[in-house]
Amino acid sequence: MDGIFEDTATAFSLKTDSELERAYFLFKMIANQPLVKMGSLMTNFALKAKLPVEGLIRATVFDHFCGGINEEDCLPVVDRMFEKKVCSVLDYSVEGKQEEDPFDNATKTILNILDFVKKKDAIPFAVFKPTGFGRFALYKKIGEKKSLTAQETAEWQRVVNRFDTVCKKAYDLDVSLLIDGEESWMQEAADQLVEQMMVKYNKKKAIVFNTLQTYRWDRLHYLKELHTKAQQDGFKIGMKVVRGAYMEKENERAKEKGYPSPICESKLATDNNFDDTIAYMVDNLETISIFSGTHNEQSCLKLIELMSQKGVDINNQSIWFGQLYGMSDHISFNLAGKGYNVAKYLPFGPVKDVMPYLIRRAEENTSVAGQTTRELSLLKKERKRRKI
Ligand SMILES: Cc1cc2nc3c(=O)[nH]c(=O)nc-3n(C[C@H](O)[C@H](O)[C@H](O)COP(=O)(O)OP(=O)(O)OC[C@H]3O[C@@H](n4cnc5c(N)ncnc54)[C@H](O)[C@@H]3O)c2cc1C
């Protein structure tokens, strides 16, 4: 399988010449850290000041990283990717709201997406973020085991009900549901809640998937403990495995508050933790389903190797590879071309509400310099191949 990711003709087969040029231009901009910082500030300001910048954002960064402003809008992208056997995960990327209404609206959106997903083979999973359904500060307070006021207890019950409504519907429709991982100081409450959902709805198969962020050194231990419970109580585990997106925030908070950082001591330690976690899961495929969410080529290759060593079919439904739309097409399209299960997160939502997501993507690509360089070199190679 060496060299599997070098095939740029397959990787960019869906991109027109002008889309290829746009991607090249975008990643060149993203590689420039001061430009990303300034661009983020200016875009936020322009949107708040209601300046007419939505069209520009839409034609550039939005269309590269997002599928559209609503589910229907995403369909052309979903269908085009599926022609190349790459599936989609519609990701309603509206973040960090505080009021109750948006939480109920987000719940309704996910319920609608579940109906939508049921009808489309091209979309095998639905996904949501815990803080889409409840206040960050409330998760944090529960994680800290502080006592809640009567009002907060009622508020939490509404969060639990939102989780339960969505997970039950996923179960009834037989559609798998990914639940994203967030900052460690809210994640404990989310983990407890997702665990309850797994106990309830994963009796026969993994419908509900939690997320393990392997930049946290405690996660493999957590998975092993959960696995013991799953074997004792008779439920299946679904896990999306990622490295984790909040490293700087995690380290800064730990330093500021004077507790040991939950983050691995080095990138290498995170990489080893990711690969060891995947290996543990592949060893236990009868009870654990894997969604490997990574743009790291070595980790993808290691999973492929493990599958081959253990005689696991390449399209075994318990193993999925996942990347984000607009990134690492060389991994997604080449793996799908060989018959592996691949799904790309396809973010959608109104342009101004998706901005925090887009800024995070730009910042992440800026800070993970190697990844941007890799995207650029592949795009360059394909431009050369097409003689543009
Ligand atoms: C499909 C999909 C779903 C995702 N869902 C989530 C989610 O629910 N929650 C979430 O938090 N993230 C999520 N992510 C983002 C993910 O956590 C990573 O931030 C991103 O994918 C980059 O990691 P990588 O494995 O792709 O690549 P790599 O470039 O190999 O790894 C970069 C990552 O390594 C870690 N790292 C970097 N430097 C160090 C260091 N010095 N010490 C320790 N660790 C270090 C960080 O996590 C960094 O993001 C998702 C990603 C994908 C592709």
The ligand as an SDF file (V2000), in Angstrom:
LIG
                    3D

 53 58  0  0  0  0  0  0  0  0999 V2000
  -13.5500   13.3480   10.7560 C   0  0  0  0  0  0  0  0  0  0  0  0
  -12.9550   14.1350   11.8790 C   0  0  0  0  0  0  0  0  0  0  0  0
  -13.6930   14.3850   13.0160 C   0  0  0  0  0  0  0  0  0  0  0  0
  -13.1420   15.1330   14.0610 C   0  0  0  0  0  0  0  0  0  0  0  0
  -13.8550   15.3080   15.2300 N   0  0  0  0  0  0  0  0  0  0  0  0
  -13.2630   15.9170   16.2870 C   0  0  0  0  0  0  0  0  0  0  0  0
  -13.9100   15.9840   17.5440 C   0  0  0  0  0  0  0  0  0  0  0  0
  -15.0330   15.5160   17.7270 O   0  0  0  0  0  0  0  0  0  0  0  0
  -13.2650   16.5980   18.5740 N   0  0  0  0  0  0  0  0  0  0  0  0
  -11.9910   17.1140   18.4220 C   0  0  0  0  0  0  0  0  0  0  0  0
  -11.4230   17.6260   19.4060 O   0  0  0  0  0  0  0  0  0  0  0  0
  -11.3700   17.0680   17.2340 N   0  0  0  0  0  0  0  0  0  0  0  0
  -11.9650   16.4890   16.1680 C   0  0  0  0  0  0  0  0  0  0  0  0
  -11.3020   16.4240   14.9840 N   0  0  0  0  0  0  0  0  0  0  0  0
  -10.0260   17.1680   14.7890 C   0  0  0  0  0  0  0  0  0  0  0  0
   -8.8550   16.3330   15.2550 C   0  0  0  0  0  0  0  0  0  0  0  0
   -8.9230   16.1700   16.6460 O   0  0  0  0  0  0  0  0  0  0  0  0
   -7.4890   16.9740   14.9370 C   0  0  0  0  0  0  0  0  0  0  0  0
   -7.4290   18.2690   15.4790 O   0  0  0  0  0  0  0  0  0  0  0  0
   -7.1560   17.0700   13.4980 C   0  0  0  0  0  0  0  0  0  0  0  0
   -7.7110   16.0310   12.7570 O   0  0  0  0  0  0  0  0  0  0  0  0
   -5.6210   17.0480   13.3240 C   0  0  0  0  0  0  0  0  0  0  0  0
   -5.0960   15.8120   13.7800 O   0  0  0  0  0  0  0  0  0  0  0  0
   -4.6860   14.6420   12.7560 P   0  0  0  0  0  0  0  0  0  0  0  0
   -4.7430   13.3310   13.4320 O   0  0  0  0  0  0  0  0  0  0  0  0
   -5.5280   14.7580   11.5660 O   0  0  0  0  0  0  0  0  0  0  0  0
   -3.2260   15.0490   12.2590 O   0  0  0  0  0  0  0  0  0  0  0  0
   -1.7940   15.3350   12.8370 P   0  0  0  0  0  0  0  0  0  0  0  0
   -1.3440   16.5050   12.0530 O   0  0  0  0  0  0  0  0  0  0  0  0
   -0.9370   14.1340   12.8080 O   0  0  0  0  0  0  0  0  0  0  0  0
   -1.9520   15.7510   14.3460 O   0  0  0  0  0  0  0  0  0  0  0  0
   -2.1140   17.0440   14.8050 C   0  0  0  0  0  0  0  0  0  0  0  0
   -2.6610   16.8990   16.1960 C   0  0  0  0  0  0  0  0  0  0  0  0
   -1.6870   16.2680   17.0550 O   0  0  0  0  0  0  0  0  0  0  0  0
   -1.8230   16.7680   18.3690 C   0  0  0  0  0  0  0  0  0  0  0  0
   -0.5540   17.4330   18.7260 N   0  0  0  0  0  0  0  0  0  0  0  0
    0.1410   18.3410   17.9830 C   0  0  0  0  0  0  0  0  0  0  0  0
    1.2490   18.7700   18.6370 N   0  0  0  0  0  0  0  0  0  0  0  0
    1.2540   18.1290   19.8240 C   0  0  0  0  0  0  0  0  0  0  0  0
    2.1310   18.1760   20.9600 C   0  0  0  0  0  0  0  0  0  0  0  0
    3.2120   18.9620   20.9820 N   0  0  0  0  0  0  0  0  0  0  0  0
    1.8350   17.4010   22.0030 N   0  0  0  0  0  0  0  0  0  0  0  0
    0.7590   16.5990   22.0210 C   0  0  0  0  0  0  0  0  0  0  0  0
   -0.1100   16.5060   20.9710 N   0  0  0  0  0  0  0  0  0  0  0  0
    0.1280   17.2630   19.8980 C   0  0  0  0  0  0  0  0  0  0  0  0
   -2.9800   17.7610   18.3310 C   0  0  0  0  0  0  0  0  0  0  0  0
   -4.1440   17.0550   18.6750 O   0  0  0  0  0  0  0  0  0  0  0  0
   -3.0210   18.1980   16.8790 C   0  0  0  0  0  0  0  0  0  0  0  0
   -4.3130   18.6450   16.4830 O   0  0  0  0  0  0  0  0  0  0  0  0
  -11.8340   15.6670   13.9350 C   0  0  0  0  0  0  0  0  0  0  0  0
  -11.1010   15.4140   12.7850 C   0  0  0  0  0  0  0  0  0  0  0  0
  -11.6330   14.6530   11.7650 C   0  0  0  0  0  0  0  0  0  0  0  0
  -10.7930   14.3960   10.5610 C   0  0  0  0  0  0  0  0  0  0  0  0
  1  2  1  0
  2  3  1  0
  2 52  2  0
  3  4  2  0
  4  5  1  0
  4 50  1  0
  5  6  2  0
  6  7  1  0
  6 13  1  0
  7  8  2  0
  7  9  1  0
  9 10  1  0
 10 11  2  0
 10 12  1  0
 12 13  2  0
 13 14  1  0
 14 15  1  0
 14 50  1  0
 15 16  1  0
 16 17  1  0
 16 18  1  0
 18 19  1  0
 18 20  1  0
 20 21  1  0
 20 22  1  0
 22 23  1  0
 23 24  1  0
 24 25  2  0
 24 26  1  0
 24 27  1  0
 27 28  1  0
 28 29  2  0
 28 30  1  0
 28 31  1  0
 31 32  1  0
 32 33  1  0
 33 34  1  0
 33 48  1  0
 34 35  1  0
 35 36  1  0
 35 46  1  0
 36 37  1  0
 36 45  1  0
 37 38  2  0
 38 39  1  0
 39 40  1  0
 39 45  2  0
 40 41  1  0
 40 42  2  0
 42 43  1  0
 43 44  2  0
 44 45  1  0
 46 47  1  0
 46 48  1  0
 48 49  1  0
 50 51  2  0
 51 52  1  0
 52 53  1  0
M  END
$$$$
